[in-house]
């Protein structure tokens, strides 16, 4: 995978290729300079870049909680 990113939001829709539209998204990214968090209204994710889906609220252990 390229990069350590995690998207948390409300799933609006998806297709057979796991392309997804998420609303009210928070993007978490681990960078060499630290953690970065970005709020986004809507995101279209390409299914080729999705490695895991976890239903429910905010995850307890994820890239946004790692140090």
N, CA, C, O and CB atoms as a CASP TS submission, in Angstrom:
PFRMAT TS
TARGET T0000
AUTHOR 0000-0000-0000
METHOD Language model
MODEL 1
PARENT N/A
ATOM      1  N   UNK     1       0.838  -1.178   0.000  1.00  0.00           N
ATOM      2  CA  UNK     1       0.000   0.000   0.000  1.00  0.00           C
ATOM      3  C   UNK     1       0.882   1.239   0.000  1.00  0.00           C
ATOM      4  O   UNK     1       2.001   1.227   0.511  1.00  0.00           O
ATOM      5  CB  UNK     1      -0.953  -0.001   1.210  1.00  0.00           C
ATOM      6  N   UNK     2       0.373   2.267  -0.562  1.00  0.00           N
ATOM      7  CA  UNK     2       1.092   3.535  -0.613  1.00  0.00           C
ATOM      8  C   UNK     2       0.547   4.461   0.458  1.00  0.00           C
ATOM      9  O   UNK     2      -0.609   4.881   0.393  1.00  0.00           O
ATOM     10  CB  UNK     2       0.976   4.188  -2.012  1.00  0.00           C
ATOM     11  N   UNK     3       1.367   4.776   1.434  1.00  0.00           N
ATOM     12  CA  UNK     3       0.964   5.719   2.464  1.00  0.00           C
ATOM     13  C   UNK     3       0.142   5.083   3.558  1.00  0.00           C
ATOM     14  O   UNK     3      -0.472   4.031   3.378  1.00  0.00           O
ATOM     15  CB  UNK     3       0.197   6.836   1.858  1.00  0.00           C
ATOM     16  N   UNK     4       0.147   5.742   4.687  1.00  0.00           N
ATOM     17  CA  UNK     4      -0.638   5.300   5.837  1.00  0.00           C
ATOM     18  C   UNK     4      -1.781   6.278   6.030  1.00  0.00           C
ATOM     19  O   UNK     4      -1.649   7.266   6.753  1.00  0.00           O
ATOM     20  CB  UNK     4       0.239   5.198   7.128  1.00  0.00           C
ATOM     21  N   UNK     5      -2.904   6.001   5.382  1.00  0.00           N
ATOM     22  CA  UNK     5      -4.074   6.871   5.482  1.00  0.00           C
ATOM     23  C   UNK     5      -5.271   6.071   5.951  1.00  0.00           C
ATOM     24  O   UNK     5      -5.399   4.874   5.691  1.00  0.00           O
ATOM     25  CB  UNK     5      -4.377   7.547   4.133  1.00  0.00           C
ATOM     26  N   UNK     6      -6.135   6.772   6.646  1.00  0.00           N
ATOM     27  CA  UNK     6      -7.377   6.173   7.104  1.00  0.00           C
ATOM     28  C   UNK     6      -8.481   7.209   6.935  1.00  0.00           C
ATOM     29  O   UNK     6      -8.299   8.385   7.248  1.00  0.00           O
ATOM     30  CB  UNK     6      -7.268   5.690   8.591  1.00  0.00           C
ATOM     31  N   UNK     7      -9.627   6.757   6.435  1.00  0.00           N
ATOM     32  CA  UNK     7     -10.765   7.641   6.236  1.00  0.00           C
ATOM     33  C   UNK     7     -11.903   7.166   7.120  1.00  0.00           C
ATOM     34  O   UNK     7     -12.265   5.989   7.093  1.00  0.00           O
ATOM     35  CB  UNK     7     -11.197   7.683   4.742  1.00  0.00           C
ATOM     36  N   UNK     8     -12.463   8.065   7.895  1.00  0.00           N
ATOM     37  CA  UNK     8     -13.602   7.756   8.753  1.00  0.00           C
ATOM     38  C   UNK     8     -14.737   8.673   8.325  1.00  0.00           C
ATOM     39  O   UNK     8     -14.589   9.895   8.310  1.00  0.00           O
ATOM     40  CB  UNK     8     -13.254   7.937  10.284  1.00  0.00           C
ATOM     41  N   UNK     9     -15.875   8.073   7.975  1.00  0.00           N
ATOM     42  CA  UNK     9     -17.011   8.874   7.538  1.00  0.00           C
ATOM     43  C   UNK     9     -18.250   8.019   7.370  1.00  0.00           C
ATOM     44  O   UNK     9     -18.264   6.840   7.726  1.00  0.00           O
ATOM     45  CB  UNK     9     -16.690   9.587   6.235  1.00  0.00           C
ATOM     46  N   UNK    10     -19.279   8.623   6.829  1.00  0.00           N
ATOM     47  CA  UNK    10     -20.548   7.946   6.592  1.00  0.00           C
ATOM     48  C   UNK    10     -20.577   7.439   5.158  1.00  0.00           C
ATOM     49  O   UNK    10     -20.419   8.209   4.211  1.00  0.00           O
ATOM     50  CB  UNK    10     -21.749   8.893   6.868  1.00  0.00           C
ATOM     51  N   UNK    11     -20.780   6.134   5.009  1.00  0.00           N
ATOM     52  CA  UNK    11     -20.815   5.524   3.683  1.00  0.00           C
ATOM     53  C   UNK    11     -22.100   5.925   2.972  1.00  0.00           C
ATOM     54  O   UNK    11     -23.197   5.592   3.422  1.00  0.00           O
ATOM     55  CB  UNK    11     -20.703   3.982   3.779  1.00  0.00           C
ATOM     56  N   UNK    12     -21.963   6.640   1.861  1.00  0.00           N
ATOM     57  CA  UNK    12     -23.113   7.097   1.074  1.00  0.00           C
ATOM     58  C   UNK    12     -23.479   6.052   0.024  1.00  0.00           C
ATOM     59  O   UNK    12     -24.660   5.825  -0.238  1.00  0.00           O
ATOM     60  CB  UNK    12     -22.809   8.458   0.395  1.00  0.00           C
ATOM     61  N   UNK    13     -22.469   5.411  -0.581  1.00  0.00           N
ATOM     62  CA  UNK    13     -22.735   4.412  -1.600  1.00  0.00           C
ATOM     63  C   UNK    13     -21.454   3.748  -2.067  1.00  0.00           C
ATOM     64  O   UNK    13     -20.352   4.229  -1.803  1.00  0.00           O
ATOM     65  CB  UNK    13     -23.455   5.037  -2.776  1.00  0.00           C
ATOM     66  N   UNK    14     -21.619   2.619  -2.775  1.00  0.00           N
ATOM     67  CA  UNK    14     -20.477   1.875  -3.311  1.00  0.00           C
ATOM     68  C   UNK    14     -20.939   1.082  -4.518  1.00  0.00           C
ATOM     69  O   UNK    14     -22.137   0.945  -4.765  1.00  0.00           O
ATOM     70  CB  UNK    14     -19.853   0.933  -2.235  1.00  0.00           C
ATOM     71  N   UNK    15     -19.967   0.555  -5.276  1.00  0.00           N
ATOM     72  CA  UNK    15     -20.302  -0.248  -6.450  1.00  0.00           C
ATOM     73  C   UNK    15     -19.615  -1.605  -6.375  1.00  0.00           C
ATOM     74  O   UNK    15     -19.017  -1.952  -5.356  1.00  0.00           O
ATOM     75  CB  UNK    15     -19.900   0.486  -7.744  1.00  0.00           C
ATOM     76  N   UNK    16     -19.705  -2.376  -7.466  1.00  0.00           N
ATOM     77  CA  UNK    16     -19.131  -3.725  -7.501  1.00  0.00           C
ATOM     78  C   UNK    16     -17.619  -3.740  -7.353  1.00  0.00           C
ATOM     79  O   UNK    16     -17.044  -4.768  -6.996  1.00  0.00           O
ATOM     80  CB  UNK    16     -19.506  -4.404  -8.784  1.00  0.00           C
ATOM     81  N   UNK    17     -16.970  -2.621  -7.621  1.00  0.00           N
ATOM     82  CA  UNK    17     -15.509  -2.534  -7.541  1.00  0.00           C
ATOM     83  C   UNK    17     -15.048  -1.931  -6.219  1.00  0.00           C
ATOM     84  O   UNK    17     -13.869  -1.618  -6.058  1.00  0.00           O
ATOM     85  CB  UNK    17     -14.967  -1.707  -8.701  1.00  0.00           C
ATOM     86  N   UNK    18     -15.959  -1.769  -5.285  1.00  0.00           N
ATOM     87  CA  UNK    18     -15.713  -1.191  -3.958  1.00  0.00           C
ATOM     88  C   UNK    18     -15.273   0.274  -4.043  1.00  0.00           C
ATOM     89  O   UNK    18     -14.666   0.789  -3.104  1.00  0.00           O
ATOM     90  CB  UNK    18     -14.650  -2.007  -3.221  1.00  0.00           C
ATOM     91  N   UNK    19     -15.575   0.949  -5.160  1.00  0.00           N
ATOM     92  CA  UNK    19     -15.444   2.402  -5.179  1.00  0.00           C
ATOM     93  C   UNK    19     -16.487   2.920  -4.201  1.00  0.00           C
ATOM     94  O   UNK    19     -17.624   2.448  -4.202  1.00  0.00           O
ATOM     95  CB  UNK    19     -15.640   3.010  -6.641  1.00  0.00           C
ATOM     96  N   UNK    20     -16.117   3.884  -3.368  1.00  0.00           N
ATOM     97  CA  UNK    20     -17.017   4.341  -2.314  1.00  0.00           C
ATOM     98  C   UNK    20     -17.128   5.854  -2.283  1.00  0.00           C
ATOM     99  O   UNK    20     -16.171   6.571  -2.577  1.00  0.00           O
ATOM    100  CB  UNK    20     -16.547   3.836  -0.969  1.00  0.00           C
ATOM    101  N   UNK    21     -18.309   6.324  -1.923  1.00  0.00           N
ATOM    102  CA  UNK    21     -18.526   7.737  -1.630  1.00  0.00           C
ATOM    103  C   UNK    21     -18.787   7.832  -0.132  1.00  0.00           C
ATOM    104  O   UNK    21     -19.686   7.178   0.396  1.00  0.00           O
ATOM    105  CB  UNK    21     -19.726   8.343  -2.476  1.00  0.00           C
ATOM    106  N   UNK    22     -17.987   8.656   0.548  1.00  0.00           N
ATOM    107  CA  UNK    22     -18.130   8.879   1.983  1.00  0.00           C
ATOM    108  C   UNK    22     -18.484  10.337   2.233  1.00  0.00           C
ATOM    109  O   UNK    22     -17.950  11.232   1.578  1.00  0.00           O
ATOM    110  CB  UNK    22     -16.834   8.492   2.739  1.00  0.00           C
ATOM    111  N   UNK    23     -19.384  10.575   3.180  1.00  0.00           N
ATOM    112  CA  UNK    23     -19.757  11.930   3.594  1.00  0.00           C
ATOM    113  C   UNK    23     -19.185  12.222   4.976  1.00  0.00           C
ATOM    114  O   UNK    23     -18.904  11.304   5.747  1.00  0.00           O
ATOM    115  CB  UNK    23     -21.298  12.104   3.596  1.00  0.00           C
ATOM    116  N   UNK    24     -19.014  13.509   5.284  1.00  0.00           N
ATOM    117  CA  UNK    24     -18.520  13.960   6.593  1.00  0.00           C
ATOM    118  C   UNK    24     -17.280  13.171   7.002  1.00  0.00           C
ATOM    119  O   UNK    24     -17.274  12.485   8.024  1.00  0.00           O
ATOM    120  CB  UNK    24     -19.619  13.815   7.668  1.00  0.00           C
ATOM    121  N   UNK    25     -16.245  13.278   6.199  1.00  0.00           N
ATOM    122  CA  UNK    25     -15.048  12.443   6.309  1.00  0.00           C
ATOM    123  C   UNK    25     -13.955  13.135   7.119  1.00  0.00           C
ATOM    124  O   UNK    25     -13.752  14.345   7.019  1.00  0.00           O
ATOM    125  CB  UNK    25     -14.521  12.091   4.920  1.00  0.00           C
ATOM    126  N   UNK    26     -13.262  12.339   7.919  1.00  0.00           N
ATOM    127  CA  UNK    26     -12.023  12.775   8.551  1.00  0.00           C
ATOM    128  C   UNK    26     -10.920  11.892   8.000  1.00  0.00           C
ATOM    129  O   UNK    26     -10.991  10.667   8.099  1.00  0.00           O
ATOM    130  CB  UNK    26     -12.101  12.697  10.125  1.00  0.00           C
ATOM    131  N   UNK    27      -9.903  12.508   7.423  1.00  0.00           N
ATOM    132  CA  UNK    27      -8.754  11.777   6.880  1.00  0.00           C
ATOM    133  C   UNK    27      -7.621  11.850   7.895  1.00  0.00           C
ATOM    134  O   UNK    27      -7.238  12.932   8.340  1.00  0.00           O
ATOM    135  CB  UNK    27      -8.305  12.360   5.493  1.00  0.00           C
ATOM    136  N   UNK    28      -7.093  10.689   8.252  1.00  0.00           N
ATOM    137  CA  UNK    28      -5.954  10.599   9.155  1.00  0.00           C
ATOM    138  C   UNK    28      -4.771  10.081   8.357  1.00  0.00           C
ATOM    139  O   UNK    28      -4.900   9.115   7.606  1.00  0.00           O
ATOM    140  CB  UNK    28      -6.262   9.676  10.382  1.00  0.00           C
ATOM    141  N   UNK    29      -3.614  10.722   8.517  1.00  0.00           N
ATOM    142  CA  UNK    29      -2.425  10.314   7.774  1.00  0.00           C
ATOM    143  C   UNK    29      -1.201  10.384   8.674  1.00  0.00           C
ATOM    144  O   UNK    29      -1.010  11.350   9.413  1.00  0.00           O
ATOM    145  CB  UNK    29      -2.227  11.196   6.526  1.00  0.00           C
ATOM    146  N   UNK    30      -0.378   9.347   8.600  1.00  0.00           N
ATOM    147  CA  UNK    30       0.915   9.354   9.283  1.00  0.00           C
ATOM    148  C   UNK    30       1.955   9.853   8.301  1.00  0.00           C
ATOM    149  O   UNK    30       2.107   9.293   7.216  1.00  0.00           O
ATOM    150  CB  UNK    30       1.289   7.935   9.829  1.00  0.00           C
ATOM    151  N   UNK    31       2.669  10.899   8.671  1.00  0.00           N
ATOM    152  CA  UNK    31       3.715  11.467   7.827  1.00  0.00           C
ATOM    153  C   UNK    31       5.032  11.421   8.586  1.00  0.00           C
ATOM    154  O   UNK    31       5.030  11.234   9.803  1.00  0.00           O
ATOM    155  CB  UNK    31       3.368  12.925   7.401  1.00  0.00           C
ATOM    156  N   UNK    32       6.150  11.586   7.901  1.00  0.00           N
ATOM    157  CA  UNK    32       7.440  11.604   8.603  1.00  0.00           C
ATOM    158  C   UNK    32       7.519  12.699   9.675  1.00  0.00           C
ATOM    159  O   UNK    32       8.259  12.566  10.650  1.00  0.00           O
ATOM    160  CB  UNK    32       8.566  11.795   7.598  1.00  0.00           C
ATOM    161  N   UNK    33       6.756  13.778   9.489  1.00  0.00           N
ATOM    162  CA  UNK    33       6.780  14.871  10.465  1.00  0.00           C
ATOM    163  C   UNK    33       5.725  14.718  11.556  1.00  0.00           C
ATOM    164  O   UNK    33       5.634  15.570  12.441  1.00  0.00           O
ATOM    165  CB  UNK    33       6.583  16.190   9.760  1.00  0.00           C
ATOM    166  N   UNK    34       4.934  13.663  11.513  1.00  0.00           N
ATOM    167  CA  UNK    34       3.920  13.433  12.541  1.00  0.00           C
ATOM    168  C   UNK    34       2.584  13.054  11.952  1.00  0.00           C
ATOM    169  O   UNK    34       2.490  12.611  10.807  1.00  0.00           O
ATOM    170  CB  UNK    34       3.761  14.655  13.399  1.00  0.00           C
ATOM    171  N   UNK    35       1.545  13.235  12.756  1.00  0.00           N
ATOM    172  CA  UNK    35       0.190  12.881  12.333  1.00  0.00           C
ATOM    173  C   UNK    35      -0.511  14.102  11.746  1.00  0.00           C
ATOM    174  O   UNK    35      -0.275  15.234  12.168  1.00  0.00           O
ATOM    175  CB  UNK    35      -0.623  12.309  13.518  1.00  0.00           C
ATOM    176  N   UNK    36      -1.376  13.849  10.768  1.00  0.00           N
ATOM    177  CA  UNK    36      -2.135  14.923  10.130  1.00  0.00           C
ATOM    178  C   UNK    36      -3.597  14.503  10.064  1.00  0.00           C
ATOM    179  O   UNK    36      -3.905  13.354   9.745  1.00  0.00           O
ATOM    180  CB  UNK    36      -1.578  15.247   8.703  1.00  0.00           C
ATOM    181  N   UNK    37      -4.490  15.433  10.364  1.00  0.00           N
ATOM    182  CA  UNK    37      -5.923  15.172  10.342  1.00  0.00           C
ATOM    183  C   UNK    37      -6.601  16.257   9.515  1.00  0.00           C
ATOM    184  O   UNK    37      -6.377  17.447   9.734  1.00  0.00           O
ATOM    185  CB  UNK    37      -6.509  15.120  11.784  1.00  0.00           C
ATOM    186  N   UNK    38      -7.438  15.835   8.559  1.00  0.00           N
ATOM    187  CA  UNK    38      -8.111  16.771   7.659  1.00  0.00           C
ATOM    188  C   UNK    38      -9.603  16.439   7.629  1.00  0.00           C
ATOM    189  O   UNK    38      -9.977  15.277   7.465  1.00  0.00           O
ATOM    190  CB  UNK    38      -7.495  16.711   6.219  1.00  0.00           C
ATOM    191  N   UNK    39     -10.450  17.450   7.786  1.00  0.00           N
ATOM    192  CA  UNK    39     -11.903  17.273   7.682  1.00  0.00           C
ATOM    193  C   UNK    39     -12.327  17.572   6.244  1.00  0.00           C
ATOM    194  O   UNK    39     -11.938  18.590   5.673  1.00  0.00           O
ATOM    195  CB  UNK    39     -12.665  18.201   8.698  1.00  0.00           C
ATOM    196  N   UNK    40     -13.129  16.676   5.666  1.00  0.00           N
ATOM    197  CA  UNK    40     -13.603  16.813   4.288  1.00  0.00           C
ATOM    198  C   UNK    40     -15.115  16.598   4.242  1.00  0.00           C
ATOM    199  O   UNK    40     -15.654  15.799   5.009  1.00  0.00           O
ATOM    200  CB  UNK    40     -12.878  15.805   3.350  1.00  0.00           C
ATOM    201  N   UNK    41     -15.798  17.307   3.347  1.00  0.00           N
ATOM    202  CA  UNK    41     -17.247  17.148   3.208  1.00  0.00           C
ATOM    203  C   UNK    41     -17.612  15.814   2.565  1.00  0.00           C
ATOM    204  O   UNK    41     -18.499  15.106   3.043  1.00  0.00           O
ATOM    205  CB  UNK    41     -17.825  18.291   2.383  1.00  0.00           C
ATOM    206  N   UNK    42     -16.911  15.474   1.464  1.00  0.00           N
ATOM    207  CA  UNK    42     -17.225  14.255   0.725  1.00  0.00           C
ATOM    208  C   UNK    42     -15.976  13.740   0.025  1.00  0.00           C
ATOM    209  O   UNK    42     -15.136  14.520  -0.424  1.00  0.00           O
ATOM    210  CB  UNK    42     -18.355  14.508  -0.297  1.00  0.00           C
ATOM    211  N   UNK    43     -15.862  12.408  -0.062  1.00  0.00           N
ATOM    212  CA  UNK    43     -14.696  11.772  -0.683  1.00  0.00           C
ATOM    213  C   UNK    43     -15.170  10.639  -1.582  1.00  0.00           C
ATOM    214  O   UNK    43     -16.082   9.892  -1.228  1.00  0.00           O
ATOM    215  CB  UNK    43     -13.700  11.241   0.397  1.00  0.00           C
ATOM    216  N   UNK    44     -14.540  10.518  -2.754  1.00  0.00           N
ATOM    217  CA  UNK    44     -14.730   9.367  -3.630  1.00  0.00           C
ATOM    218  C   UNK    44     -13.453   8.545  -3.553  1.00  0.00           C
ATOM    219  O   UNK    44     -12.393   9.000  -3.983  1.00  0.00           O
ATOM    220  CB  UNK    44     -15.057   9.801  -5.116  1.00  0.00           C
ATOM    221  N   UNK    45     -13.548   7.333  -3.005  1.00  0.00           N
ATOM    222  CA  UNK    45     -12.386   6.452  -2.876  1.00  0.00           C
ATOM    223  C   UNK    45     -12.390   5.425  -3.995  1.00  0.00           C
ATOM    224  O   UNK    45     -13.413   4.798  -4.268  1.00  0.00           O
ATOM    225  CB  UNK    45     -12.375   5.749  -1.500  1.00  0.00           C
ATOM    226  N   UNK    46     -11.255   5.257  -4.636  1.00  0.00           N
ATOM    227  CA  UNK    46     -11.088   4.239  -5.664  1.00  0.00           C
ATOM    228  C   UNK    46     -10.960   2.885  -4.974  1.00  0.00           C
ATOM    229  O   UNK    46     -10.138   2.722  -4.073  1.00  0.00           O
ATOM    230  CB  UNK    46      -9.842   4.537  -6.565  1.00  0.00           C
ATOM    231  N   UNK    47     -11.763   1.923  -5.389  1.00  0.00           N
ATOM    232  CA  UNK    47     -11.759   0.606  -4.767  1.00  0.00           C
ATOM    233  C   UNK    47     -10.428  -0.116  -4.849  1.00  0.00           C
ATOM    234  O   UNK    47     -10.154  -0.978  -4.015  1.00  0.00           O
ATOM    235  CB  UNK    47     -12.800  -0.233  -5.389  1.00  0.00           C
ATOM    236  N   UNK    48      -9.581   0.211  -5.839  1.00  0.00           N
ATOM    237  CA  UNK    48      -8.265  -0.420  -5.943  1.00  0.00           C
ATOM    238  C   UNK    48      -7.369  -0.074  -4.767  1.00  0.00           C
ATOM    239  O   UNK    48      -6.406  -0.789  -4.493  1.00  0.00           O
ATOM    240  CB  UNK    48      -7.590  -0.010  -7.232  1.00  0.00           C
ATOM    241  N   UNK    49      -7.672   1.011  -4.067  1.00  0.00           N
ATOM    242  CA  UNK    49      -6.841   1.461  -2.958  1.00  0.00           C
ATOM    243  C   UNK    49      -7.423   1.127  -1.594  1.00  0.00           C
ATOM    244  O   UNK    49      -6.872   1.534  -0.572  1.00  0.00           O
ATOM    245  CB  UNK    49      -6.627   2.934  -3.055  1.00  0.00           C
ATOM    246  N   UNK    50      -8.525   0.393  -1.564  1.00  0.00           N
ATOM    247  CA  UNK    50      -9.168   0.035  -0.300  1.00  0.00           C
ATOM    248  C   UNK    50      -8.680  -1.348   0.118  1.00  0.00           C
ATOM    249  O   UNK    50      -8.805  -2.315  -0.633  1.00  0.00           O
ATOM    250  CB  UNK    50     -10.728   0.064  -0.427  1.00  0.00           C
ATOM    251  N   UNK    51      -8.123  -1.432   1.326  1.00  0.00           N
ATOM    252  CA  UNK    51      -7.647  -2.740   1.788  1.00  0.00           C
ATOM    253  C   UNK    51      -8.500  -3.293   2.923  1.00  0.00           C
ATOM    254  O   UNK    51      -8.450  -4.493   3.193  1.00  0.00           O
ATOM    255  CB  UNK    51      -6.200  -2.641   2.241  1.00  0.00           C
ATOM    256  N   UNK    52      -9.293  -2.436   3.603  1.00  0.00           N
ATOM    257  CA  UNK    52     -10.097  -2.925   4.711  1.00  0.00           C
ATOM    258  C   UNK    52     -11.277  -1.990   4.957  1.00  0.00           C
ATOM    259  O   UNK    52     -11.142  -0.769   4.879  1.00  0.00           O
ATOM    260  CB  UNK    52      -9.242  -3.061   5.981  1.00  0.00           C
ATOM    261  N   UNK    53     -12.429  -2.575   5.253  1.00  0.00           N
ATOM    262  CA  UNK    53     -13.617  -1.825   5.660  1.00  0.00           C
ATOM    263  C   UNK    53     -13.991  -2.277   7.058  1.00  0.00           C
ATOM    264  O   UNK    53     -14.081  -3.476   7.324  1.00  0.00           O
ATOM    265  CB  UNK    53     -14.808  -2.033   4.658  1.00  0.00           C
ATOM    266  N   UNK    54     -14.209  -1.324   7.951  1.00  0.00           N
ATOM    267  CA  UNK    54     -14.614  -1.658   9.311  1.00  0.00           C
ATOM    268  C   UNK    54     -15.872  -0.862   9.629  1.00  0.00           C
ATOM    269  O   UNK    54     -15.802   0.358   9.783  1.00  0.00           O
ATOM    270  CB  UNK    54     -13.471  -1.356  10.343  1.00  0.00           C
ATOM    271  N   UNK    55     -17.033  -1.531   9.732  1.00  0.00           N
ATOM    272  CA  UNK    55     -18.263  -0.801  10.033  1.00  0.00           C
ATOM    273  C   UNK    55     -18.297  -0.352  11.488  1.00  0.00           C
ATOM    274  O   UNK    55     -17.703  -0.983  12.363  1.00  0.00           O
ATOM    275  CB  UNK    55     -19.484  -1.668   9.724  1.00  0.00           C
ATOM    276  N   UNK    56     -18.988   0.727  11.727  1.00  0.00           N
ATOM    277  CA  UNK    56     -19.125   1.235  13.089  1.00  0.00           C
ATOM    278  C   UNK    56     -18.537   2.615  13.213  1.00  0.00           C
ATOM    279  O   UNK    56     -18.230   3.263  12.212  1.00  0.00           O
ATOM    280  CB  UNK    56     -18.461   0.300  14.079  1.00  0.00           C
ATOM    281  N   UNK    57     -18.381   3.063  14.429  1.00  0.00           N
ATOM    282  CA  UNK    57     -17.876   4.400  14.694  1.00  0.00           C
ATOM    283  C   UNK    57     -16.375   4.497  14.559  1.00  0.00           C
ATOM    284  O   UNK    57     -15.744   3.750  13.812  1.00  0.00           O
ATOM    285  CB  UNK    57     -18.281   4.835  16.057  1.00  0.00           C
ATOM    286  N   UNK    58     -15.818   5.437  15.302  1.00  0.00           N
ATOM    287  CA  UNK    58     -14.376   5.664  15.279  1.00  0.00           C
ATOM    288  C   UNK    58     -13.658   4.428  15.818  1.00  0.00           C
ATOM    289  O   UNK    58     -14.046   3.895  16.857  1.00  0.00           O
ATOM    290  CB  UNK    58     -14.000   6.924  16.109  1.00  0.00           C
ATOM    291  N   UNK    59     -12.627   3.971  15.130  1.00  0.00           N
ATOM    292  CA  UNK    59     -11.886   2.802  15.610  1.00  0.00           C
ATOM    293  C   UNK    59     -11.104   3.131  16.871  1.00  0.00           C
ATOM    294  O   UNK    59     -10.661   4.264  17.061  1.00  0.00           O
ATOM    295  CB  UNK    59     -10.937   2.287  14.526  1.00  0.00           C
ATOM    296  N   UNK    60     -10.935   2.123  17.737  1.00  0.00           N
ATOM    297  CA  UNK    60     -10.178   2.323  18.973  1.00  0.00           C
ATOM    298  C   UNK    60      -8.690   2.416  18.696  1.00  0.00           C
ATOM    299  O   UNK    60      -8.009   3.267  19.268  1.00  0.00           O
ATOM    300  CB  UNK    60     -10.453   1.193  19.958  1.00  0.00           C
ATOM    301  N   UNK    61      -8.173   1.557  17.829  1.00  0.00           N
ATOM    302  CA  UNK    61      -6.743   1.525  17.514  1.00  0.00           C
ATOM    303  C   UNK    61      -6.585   1.670  16.013  1.00  0.00           C
ATOM    304  O   UNK    61      -6.963   0.775  15.257  1.00  0.00           O
ATOM    305  CB  UNK    61      -6.070   0.207  18.022  1.00  0.00           C
ATOM    306  N   UNK    62      -6.039   2.771  15.583  1.00  0.00           N
ATOM    307  CA  UNK    62      -5.855   3.018  14.160  1.00  0.00           C
ATOM    308  C   UNK    62      -4.696   3.967  13.983  1.00  0.00           C
ATOM    309  O   UNK    62      -4.023   4.314  14.953  1.00  0.00           O
ATOM    310  CB  UNK    62      -7.139   3.588  13.514  1.00  0.00           C
ATOM    311  N   UNK    63      -4.453   4.390  12.762  1.00  0.00           N
ATOM    312  CA  UNK    63      -3.311   5.262  12.514  1.00  0.00           C
ATOM    313  C   UNK    63      -3.463   6.607  13.209  1.00  0.00           C
ATOM    314  O   UNK    63      -2.459   7.269  13.473  1.00  0.00           O
ATOM    315  CB  UNK    63      -3.127   5.471  11.023  1.00  0.00           C
ATOM    316  N   UNK    64      -4.701   7.038  13.519  1.00  0.00           N
ATOM    317  CA  UNK    64      -4.836   8.331  14.187  1.00  0.00           C
ATOM    318  C   UNK    64      -4.551   8.246  15.681  1.00  0.00           C
ATOM    319  O   UNK    64      -4.413   9.279  16.336  1.00  0.00           O
ATOM    320  CB  UNK    64      -6.225   8.883  13.967  1.00  0.00           C
ATOM    321  N   UNK    65      -4.460   7.024  16.242  1.00  0.00           N
ATOM    322  CA  UNK    65      -4.142   6.893  17.661  1.00  0.00           C
ATOM    323  C   UNK    65      -2.727   6.396  17.883  1.00  0.00           C
ATOM    324  O   UNK    65      -2.254   6.392  19.019  1.00  0.00           O
ATOM    325  CB  UNK    65      -5.122   5.959  18.332  1.00  0.00           C
ATOM    326  N   UNK    66      -2.033   5.973  16.824  1.00  0.00           N
ATOM    327  CA  UNK    66      -0.678   5.462  16.973  1.00  0.00           C
ATOM    328  C   UNK    66       0.310   6.593  17.201  1.00  0.00           C
ATOM    329  O   UNK    66       0.106   7.711  16.730  1.00  0.00           O
ATOM    330  CB  UNK    66      -0.276   4.655  15.747  1.00  0.00           C
ATOM    331  N   UNK    67       1.362   6.301  17.914  1.00  0.00           N
ATOM    332  CA  UNK    67       2.395   7.322  18.137  1.00  0.00           C
ATOM    333  C   UNK    67       3.655   6.955  17.416  1.00  0.00           C
ATOM    334  O   UNK    67       4.640   7.691  17.482  1.00  0.00           O
ATOM    335  CB  UNK    67       2.681   7.502  19.623  1.00  0.00           C
TER
END
